[in-house]
Amino acid sequence: MKNDAKQRGNEPKLALESKGNLNGGNGANGDLDGPGGLGSVILRFLPLIMVILIAGYLASKTIARPIPGAMNLTAAALIPVSYEGRIQPLDSLARNELLIMSKRTVFTSDWLRPAQVRDWTGLARKLVADGKASAPSPGRRLWSLLSPDERKTVENIAAIDESSPQQQVAMLRLLNAALDDEGRIRRQARDAARMRQLDPEAASQRINDADLRFHAPADFAAIKVGDELQDAIEKLQKWDARNVGDTTIKQPLTRPQVVDLNRKLLSKAFPDHLKADKAVMEPAMVWLMDVFADQERANTHRIFRIEHDRVLELLGLEHRPNSLRYAIDEFMPKMQDLDREANIARKVSSKERDAYQNGLVDLASNLMRFMALAQYDRPYWVPPPTLKDDWKNFEEIATASRETGQVNPDAQTVMRFLQAYNDGDVKKFNDEVATHYARISVGFGEDAARAKFETFFNRFDVFYHLTVLYVFVFLLIMASWLLFSFPEWALALRRSGFWILTMLVVVHGWGLISRMYLMDRPWVFVTNLYASAVFVGFTGIIVALLVERVQKLGLSTAVACVIGFITGIVA
């Protein structure tokens, strides 16, 4: 009897131990490894681990990533200029202007870029070999389009094991020039007119356009192309075969579209040396330098965002749902129509304009901004003799030089590095950029330091990363609610979200203080609509965090994330 009672007395204890083992050792739903096990350790340190990981992610975004290419555009981006009432680096000017025109701070380049060339010397050797062969091939076709000097450049690269940055720039320029059928024809017509003292129209009539096209059918017969490329080639063949006086046949492709076609054909012809099937995204500085130094190239960049169908119809453009961006070259023939319609739209009050009229006015305004950059009306490049004076643009410097007979050395340096960029002279460009920046740093050290920090701030893009991380924390809180059956895991996720959000608020505050420093307005948090959105989000998140410290349900943390995300999108 005593043994039976003892056995019955142990039954509840055994049942509890069994239940505890099933649920994680100590009866808690979330402890999967028992007290002191791996699960408990992970849950205990999960907030710290996640905060460290997020901090590492943000720190990785502060690492400088140079702009690809032999031309040191990374250094050029630091150069301070005066624009819209404050000193700012070229990097900010490029980003802001492109953002206004294109609604983003990068652009898609239709041209062959340095990163798309896999093997410089191998490509050069292939071109030399194909150029001297008798069988038709894309390499022979490309070789025939090069001038004697350009062929010599390719032969020099083919004769060495590793090409220099200057040689790479030279080869890339001649490749792009060969791919630009229309531009090459224009240049040759212009040169012929100068040499023969004829007008451009008479000179161009002596050039057989079809012979100058890169996409010659015979040379590309062995290259397998898709239906889309084949259709484009057939349209261009029909265009080349037309009677020059026949106005019923319209040019089927714009110049950027022809360059895109030729680039894809070149990539298919040299798959071992090139990777250029798709256009690449380039930073705004590449676009801005083309605007300053190579307007012919800049006119081919598709950076003008046009959304309204009637505006597209007016300009004779096709609707591109995946891009909505167009180049000046694509609607140059319709520029007078745009100017006429935009002037009519401007006479209507801004509150009474419809979407079509707003689209016209916006596009016309963006074109004026573009031309102001291309014609050097903006920005103000040249620093004054003293800190109290105003910066000058090139027209003002030229006027002063004519009056005094003295040449401004800073203006000369700027013009030299812009000309070097146009000429493709790597060493001269890099040297002149370094010289100009050193001069600014000596005479205007505070402005140069602020411009350098602003360039870092732009590339960090702190508020974009904060917006993404607010979404991440929101998902953590959602996950904690879904795991209500595992209270220890739910608690760990809520704590992780809270402390990550606390760190993000600190970074958010640093971003606000950084903007005040850049705008040179100490403790003025709200300077424009952008700053107001960022500040409202900052204060809203702080309030929500304080509430969360009392409530501890995750709800306030989730609300804070929503506030941060919305204000980030608005900003």
Secondary structure as UniProt FT lines:
FT   HELIX           2..23
FT   TURN            35..36
FT   HELIX           38..60
FT   TURN            61..62
FT   HELIX           73..76
FT   TURN            77..78
FT   STRAND          80..83
FT   TURN            84..85
FT   STRAND          86..89
FT   HELIX           90..102
FT   STRAND          106..109
FT   HELIX           114..116
FT   HELIX           120..132
FT   HELIX           138..145
FT   HELIX           148..158
FT   HELIX           165..179
FT   HELIX           181..196
FT   HELIX           200..204
FT   TURN            205..206
FT   HELIX           209..212
FT   TURN            217..222
FT   HELIX           227..240
FT   TURN            244..245
FT   HELIX           255..269
FT   TURN            271..273
FT   STRAND          280..283
FT   HELIX           284..293
FT   HELIX           295..298
FT   TURN            299..300
FT   STRAND          304..305
FT   HELIX           309..315
FT   TURN            321..323
FT   STRAND          325..326
FT   HELIX           328..331
FT   HELIX           332..334
FT   HELIX           335..346
FT   TURN            350..352
FT   HELIX           355..374
FT   TURN            375..376
FT   TURN            387..388
FT   HELIX           394..404
FT   HELIX           409..423
FT   HELIX           426..443
FT   HELIX           445..460
FT   HELIX           462..482
FT   TURN            483..485
FT   HELIX           487..518
FT   TURN            519..520
FT   TURN            522..523
FT   HELIX           529..551
FT   HELIX           555..570
//
